[in-house]
């Protein structure tokens, strides 16, 4: 509950960005570092669309978010 409603804000325990899973009209926030050992959980709609391009770890996700020079 420490990360409830804090998507993309730092986790109070480790400082990693809080992740979000959306399903229907609901969402679940979690810290990938503290709760899943750095593994990004699959969002049902986006992961099906992106398939193999879906980021599997926080490092993969940060690489996608950072602008390329």
N, C-alpha and C positions, 0 to 999 in steps of 0.2 A: 504493500500500500504506500510505501515511501515514494514511489515514482508515479502514482496515479495522477493522470492529467498533466504530466510534465514531459510530453513528447519533445524531443530534440534539446532538452535542457540537461545539464550534467546530473549524473546520479549522485545523491548525497553521500553514498558510501565510497565509490571508486572514482567518480568524475567522468566516466564514459557517457556519451550521449544516450539518452533514453530512446528506445525504439518503439514502434507502434505496429500492431496488426489490426487491420480493419476487416470486419465481417458483417454483412448486412448493414444495419444502422448502429452497430456496436463497435467499440474499439478496445484493445487491450494494450496497455503500456508495460514495458519490461526493460530491465537492464541486461543487455546481452552479455556483458562481462560477468556480472554477479550471478545471474540466473541460468545462463546457458553456455558458460565457458567460452564466450566470444562468438558463438554461432548465431547468425541472424536467422530468425524463424521466418518461414515462408508465409507471405500474405497471399491468401487464396486467389484473388483476382490477378494481382500483378505477377506473381510467380508463374502462373499458368501462361500468361502472355509473354513473359520474358524467357521462360524455360531455362536454358543453359546459361543465359546472361544474368540470372538472378544472383546477387552477391551472397556468398556463403558465410563470410566472416566480416567482422567490423572493419578490418583492413581493406577488404575488397570494396566495401561500401564507401569508405572514406576516399578511396582511389577514384571511384566513380563521381563522387561529389566535388572533388577538387578540380579547379579549372586547369586544363592542360595548356602548357606554354607553346 
